[in-house]
Amino acid sequence: MGSAPFGVMLVNLGTPEAPTTSAVRRYLAEFLGDPRVIDLPRVKWLPILHGIILRIRPPRVAKAYASVWQDEGSPLLAIGRRQQRALKARLAARLGTDIPVELAMTYGKPSMEEAGLALRDAGVERILVLPLYPQYSATTTGAVFDRLARALSPCPHLPELRFVRDYHDHPAYIEALAESIREHWETHGRQPRLLFSYHGIPKRYAEAGDPYPRHCETTSRLVAEALGLEPEAWQQTYQSRFGREEWLKPYTDDTLKAWGVEGLEGVDVISPAFAADCLETLEELEVENRGYFTEAGGGDYRYIPALNDRAAHIDMLASLVEQHTQGW
């Protein structure tokens, strides 16, 4: 057995294995079939999912994935692998010992079972689970917890576990975001308005107690304060809604269209909810929403990339690991 005091399981949402209709259909079936994501009664939702949605959406979503696909796979997976390697190196430098770090996805591959087996083979008996979701939501971090429980259910000898719930107001996370915005402004110039766009959730989820919008609001406020922004210089919105029910507002696309109609000279857009660039940022924000803004009459539109494997982001993740593994 190895001598590592613990291992780290980095977890993100997931990705199809290829930008094809069949691969996207398999991925969406798992993702949208999770009650944490769509909480409708199974007897009502599953016929809709399999009878309508999985027949209509996969070709369009596959085309979107094809537009951002990389040699290493989907952007989320490629960046996740870089984050995994960078965090492993940073922990070795800071702790003076080799700490196994594995990447897992809630849906698709690499699965939690695969990551868990790799950590076990490395001799790890203590695992810190680090979901790459700064703001907690039952639809994301909660789903990681459920999926991990299912992955461990056949295990006769459970590892000792710790779980990072969120880091939406962590000082190093806030500063990493602020630093990335400052660097973007230094390189590209600053637009009249900064938009914080977060992935949305149905409004009734928040009304039932999901703290996600409060976490998003805190993140935006703290970053705006770190940048010294006046209230009129920034706004927070929500993107990526699905279905017909009301989601958290204001909506990103509607806001950008309205700003375009107003003739806003320019906007910088960042999405703090995403630890790695993915379809929702590279295609939806950078391409689709750019079109909404400019076609409505808006000026310059500039997307500020996710933190990805920036040094400040990896340092923050390493700090989280050290914080949550005290005593191990």
C-alpha positions as CSV (number, residue, x, y, z in Angstrom):
1,M,0.0,0.0,0.0
2,G,1.1,3.6,-0.7
3,S,2.0,6.0,2.0
4,A,-0.1,9.0,0.8
5,P,-2.0,10.5,3.8
6,F,-5.0,11.1,1.6
7,G,-6.2,11.5,-2.0
8,V,-8.3,14.1,-3.8
9,M,-11.3,13.4,-6.1
10,L,-12.0,16.5,-8.2
11,V,-15.5,16.3,-9.6
12,N,-17.2,18.2,-12.4
13,L,-20.5,17.8,-14.1
14,G,-19.6,15.6,-17.1
15,T,-19.4,15.4,-20.8
16,P,-20.4,13.2,-23.8
17,E,-17.6,11.0,-25.0
18,A,-17.8,12.3,-28.5
19,P,-19.6,15.2,-30.3
20,T,-22.1,12.8,-31.9
21,T,-25.8,12.4,-31.6
22,S,-25.6,9.0,-30.1
23,A,-22.9,10.0,-27.5
24,V,-24.9,13.1,-26.6
25,R,-28.1,11.1,-26.2
26,R,-26.4,8.8,-23.7
27,Y,-25.0,11.7,-21.8
28,L,-28.3,13.6,-21.7
29,A,-30.2,10.5,-20.7
30,E,-28.0,10.2,-17.6
31,F,-27.9,13.9,-16.8
32,L,-31.5,14.8,-17.3
33,G,-32.6,11.5,-15.8
34,D,-31.2,12.5,-12.4
35,P,-33.9,13.6,-10.0
36,R,-31.6,16.2,-8.5
37,V,-31.6,18.0,-11.9
38,I,-35.2,17.4,-12.9
39,D,-37.3,16.7,-9.8
40,L,-40.6,15.9,-11.5
41,P,-42.2,12.5,-10.6
42,R,-40.4,9.8,-12.6
43,V,-43.7,8.4,-14.0
44,K,-44.3,11.9,-15.6
45,W,-40.8,12.9,-16.5
46,L,-39.2,9.8,-18.0
47,P,-41.8,9.4,-20.8
48,I,-41.2,13.0,-21.8
49,L,-37.4,12.6,-21.6
50,H,-37.2,9.4,-23.6
51,G,-40.2,10.0,-25.8
52,I,-39.6,13.6,-26.8
53,I,-36.4,15.3,-25.5
54,L,-33.9,12.6,-26.3
55,R,-35.2,12.4,-29.8
56,I,-35.1,16.2,-30.5
57,R,-32.2,17.7,-28.5
58,P,-29.2,15.4,-29.2
59,P,-28.6,16.4,-32.8
60,R,-28.6,20.1,-32.0
61,V,-26.5,19.7,-28.9
62,A,-24.0,17.5,-30.7
63,K,-23.6,20.2,-33.3
64,A,-22.8,22.7,-30.6
65,Y,-20.3,20.3,-29.0
66,A,-18.6,19.8,-32.4
67,S,-18.0,23.5,-32.6
68,V,-15.9,23.6,-29.4
69,W,-14.4,20.1,-29.4
70,Q,-10.7,19.8,-28.9
71,D,-8.1,17.1,-29.8
72,E,-8.1,16.1,-26.1
73,G,-11.9,15.8,-26.1
74,S,-14.5,18.2,-24.8
75,P,-13.1,21.4,-23.3
76,L,-14.4,20.4,-19.8
77,L,-12.5,17.2,-19.9
78,A,-9.3,18.7,-21.4
79,I,-9.3,21.5,-18.9
80,G,-10.2,19.1,-16.1
81,R,-7.1,17.0,-16.9
82,R,-4.9,20.1,-16.8
83,Q,-6.4,21.1,-13.4
84,Q,-5.8,17.6,-12.1
85,R,-2.2,17.6,-13.1
86,A,-1.6,21.1,-11.9
87,L,-3.2,20.5,-8.5
88,K,-1.2,17.4,-8.0
89,A,2.0,19.3,-8.7
90,R,1.0,22.2,-6.4
91,L,0.1,19.9,-3.5
92,A,3.5,18.1,-3.8
93,A,5.3,21.4,-3.7
94,R,3.3,22.7,-0.7
95,L,3.0,19.5,1.3
96,G,6.3,17.9,0.4
97,T,4.6,14.6,-0.4
98,D,2.9,13.0,-3.4
99,I,-0.9,13.4,-3.1
100,P,-3.0,11.3,-5.6
101,V,-5.5,13.5,-7.4
102,E,-8.1,11.9,-9.7
103,L,-10.7,13.6,-11.9
104,A,-14.3,12.3,-11.9
105,M,-17.5,13.3,-13.5
106,T,-21.0,13.1,-12.1
107,Y,-22.3,11.9,-15.5
108,G,-20.2,10.1,-18.1
109,K,-16.5,9.4,-17.9
110,P,-14.2,9.3,-16.1
111,S,-16.7,7.9,-13.6
112,M,-16.5,8.1,-9.9
113,E,-16.0,4.3,-9.8
114,E,-12.9,4.7,-12.1
115,A,-11.5,7.6,-10.0
116,G,-12.2,5.7,-6.7
117,L,-10.4,2.5,-8.0
118,A,-7.4,4.6,-9.0
119,L,-7.2,6.2,-5.6
120,R,-7.6,2.8,-3.9
121,D,-4.8,1.4,-6.1
122,A,-2.6,4.3,-5.0
123,G,-3.1,3.1,-1.4
124,V,-5.5,5.8,-0.4
125,E,-7.9,5.2,2.5
126,R,-8.9,8.8,3.0
127,I,-10.5,10.9,0.2
128,L,-11.3,14.5,0.0
129,V,-14.1,15.0,-2.5
130,L,-13.8,18.5,-4.1
131,P,-16.8,19.3,-6.4
132,L,-15.7,22.1,-8.8
133,Y,-18.8,24.2,-8.0
134,P,-18.0,27.4,-6.1
135,Q,-21.7,28.0,-5.3
136,Y,-23.7,25.1,-3.8
137,S,-26.8,23.8,-5.5
138,A,-28.7,20.6,-4.9
139,T,-28.7,20.2,-8.7
140,T,-24.8,20.1,-8.8
141,T,-23.0,19.6,-5.5
142,G,-26.0,17.7,-4.1
143,A,-25.9,15.4,-7.2
144,V,-22.2,14.7,-6.6
145,F,-23.0,13.5,-3.1
146,D,-25.8,11.2,-4.4
147,R,-23.6,9.8,-7.2
148,L,-20.7,9.2,-4.8
149,A,-23.0,7.2,-2.5
150,R,-24.1,5.1,-5.4
151,A,-20.5,4.5,-6.5
152,L,-19.5,3.4,-3.0
153,S,-22.5,1.3,-2.3
154,P,-20.9,-2.0,-3.5
155,C,-17.7,-1.3,-1.6
156,P,-17.1,-3.6,1.4
157,H,-14.5,-1.3,3.0
158,L,-15.5,2.4,2.7
159,P,-12.7,5.0,2.7
160,E,-12.8,7.8,5.2
161,L,-14.5,10.8,3.4
162,R,-14.6,14.5,3.6
163,F,-16.6,16.7,1.3
164,V,-16.1,20.4,0.3
165,R,-19.6,21.8,0.1
166,D,-18.8,25.2,-1.5
167,Y,-16.3,28.0,-1.7
168,H,-18.4,30.8,-3.1
169,D,-16.9,33.4,-0.7
170,H,-13.4,32.0,-0.2
171,P,-11.1,35.0,-0.3
172,A,-8.6,33.3,-2.6
173,Y,-11.5,32.4,-5.0
174,I,-12.8,36.0,-5.0
175,E,-9.3,37.4,-5.6
176,A,-8.6,34.9,-8.4
177,L,-11.8,36.1,-10.2
178,A,-10.9,39.7,-9.6
179,E,-7.3,39.2,-10.9
180,S,-8.6,37.5,-14.1
181,I,-10.9,40.4,-14.8
182,R,-8.1,43.0,-14.1
183,E,-5.8,41.1,-16.5
184,H,-8.5,41.0,-19.1
185,W,-9.0,44.7,-18.8
186,E,-5.3,45.4,-19.0
187,T,-5.0,43.4,-22.2
188,H,-8.3,44.2,-24.0
189,G,-9.5,47.4,-22.4
190,R,-12.5,47.8,-20.1
191,Q,-16.1,47.9,-21.4
192,P,-18.7,50.1,-19.8
193,R,-20.5,47.2,-18.0
194,L,-19.5,43.9,-16.4
195,L,-22.0,41.1,-16.5
196,F,-21.8,38.1,-14.1
197,S,-23.7,35.3,-15.7
198,Y,-24.4,32.2,-13.7
199,H,-26.0,28.9,-14.7
200,G,-29.7,29.1,-13.7
201,I,-31.9,26.8,-11.8
202,P,-35.8,26.7,-11.6
203,K,-37.1,29.4,-9.3
204,R,-39.1,26.9,-7.3
205,Y,-35.8,25.1,-6.3
206,A,-34.6,28.3,-4.6
207,E,-38.0,28.9,-3.0
208,A,-37.8,25.4,-1.6
209,G,-34.5,26.3,0.1
210,D,-31.6,25.8,-2.4
211,P,-29.1,28.5,-1.4
212,Y,-27.6,28.8,-4.9
213,P,-28.9,32.3,-5.7
214,R,-27.7,33.7,-2.4
215,H,-24.2,32.2,-3.0
216,C,-24.2,33.7,-6.5
217,E,-25.1,37.1,-5.2
218,T,-22.4,37.0,-2.6
219,T,-19.8,36.0,-5.1
220,S,-20.8,38.8,-7.5
221,R,-20.9,41.4,-4.7
222,L,-17.5,40.4,-3.3
223,V,-15.8,40.5,-6.7
224,A,-17.4,43.9,-7.5
225,E,-16.1,45.2,-4.2
226,A,-12.6,43.8,-4.9
227,L,-12.7,45.7,-8.2
228,G,-14.1,48.9,-6.7
229,L,-17.1,48.9,-9.1
230,E,-20.0,51.2,-8.7
231,P,-23.4,49.6,-8.7
232,E,-24.3,50.8,-12.2
233,A,-21.1,49.2,-13.6
234,W,-22.1,45.6,-13.2
235,Q,-25.1,43.2,-13.1
236,Q,-25.8,39.6,-12.3
237,T,-27.9,37.3,-14.5
238,Y,-28.7,33.6,-15.1
239,Q,-28.3,31.6,-18.2
240,S,-28.9,28.1,-19.6
241,R,-32.6,27.7,-18.7
242,F,-34.4,24.6,-19.8
243,G,-38.1,23.9,-20.2
244,R,-41.0,26.2,-19.8
245,E,-41.2,26.9,-16.1
246,E,-39.8,30.1,-14.6
247,W,-36.1,30.0,-13.7
248,L,-34.0,32.5,-11.6
249,K,-34.1,36.0,-13.1
250,P,-32.9,38.2,-14.7
251,Y,-32.1,36.0,-17.7
252,T,-28.8,36.6,-19.4
253,D,-30.1,36.5,-23.0
254,D,-33.0,38.9,-22.3
255,T,-30.6,41.3,-20.5
256,L,-28.1,41.3,-23.3
257,K,-30.8,41.9,-25.9
258,A,-32.2,44.8,-23.9
259,W,-28.7,46.3,-23.5
260,G,-28.2,46.0,-27.3
261,V,-31.5,47.8,-28.0
262,E,-30.3,50.5,-25.6
263,G,-27.1,50.8,-27.7
264,L,-24.7,49.9,-24.9
265,E,-21.2,50.5,-26.2
266,G,-19.7,47.3,-24.8
267,V,-19.9,44.6,-22.2
268,D,-17.5,42.2,-20.5
269,V,-19.0,38.9,-19.5
270,I,-17.8,36.4,-17.0
271,S,-19.4,33.2,-15.5
272,P,-18.1,32.6,-12.0
273,A,-20.1,29.4,-11.6
274,F,-17.9,27.5,-14.0
275,A,-14.5,26.4,-12.8
276,A,-13.7,25.3,-16.3
277,D,-14.8,26.5,-19.7
278,C,-17.3,24.2,-21.3
279,L,-20.2,24.2,-23.8
280,E,-22.2,26.7,-21.7
281,T,-19.4,29.3,-21.8
282,L,-17.6,28.7,-25.1
283,E,-20.7,28.2,-27.2
284,E,-23.6,29.7,-25.3
285,L,-21.9,32.7,-23.8
286,E,-19.2,33.5,-26.2
287,V,-21.1,32.8,-29.4
288,E,-24.9,32.6,-28.9
289,N,-25.2,35.4,-26.4
290,R,-22.7,37.6,-28.3
291,G,-25.1,37.4,-31.2
292,Y,-28.1,38.5,-29.1
293,F,-26.2,41.5,-27.9
294,T,-24.6,42.7,-31.2
295,E,-27.6,41.9,-33.4
296,A,-29.8,44.0,-31.1
297,G,-27.5,47.0,-31.6
298,G,-24.9,46.5,-28.9
299,G,-21.2,47.3,-29.3
300,D,-18.1,45.3,-28.2
301,Y,-18.8,42.0,-26.5
302,R,-15.9,40.3,-24.7
303,Y,-16.1,37.0,-22.8
304,I,-13.6,36.6,-19.9
305,P,-12.6,32.9,-19.7
306,A,-13.2,30.8,-16.7
307,L,-10.4,30.3,-14.1
308,N,-9.5,27.0,-15.7
309,D,-5.9,26.1,-14.8
310,R,-4.7,29.6,-14.0
311,A,-2.1,29.6,-11.2
312,A,-4.3,31.6,-8.8
313,H,-7.1,29.1,-9.3
314,I,-4.8,26.1,-8.6
315,D,-3.4,27.8,-5.6
316,M,-6.9,28.4,-4.3
317,L,-7.9,24.7,-4.8
318,A,-4.7,23.7,-3.0
319,S,-5.6,25.9,-0.1
320,L,-9.1,24.3,0.0
321,V,-7.4,20.9,0.1
322,E,-5.1,21.9,2.9
323,Q,-8.0,23.5,4.9
324,H,-10.3,20.5,4.6
325,T,-7.6,17.8,5.3
326,Q,-6.4,19.1,8.6
327,G,-5.6,16.2,10.9
328,W,-5.0,13.8,8.1
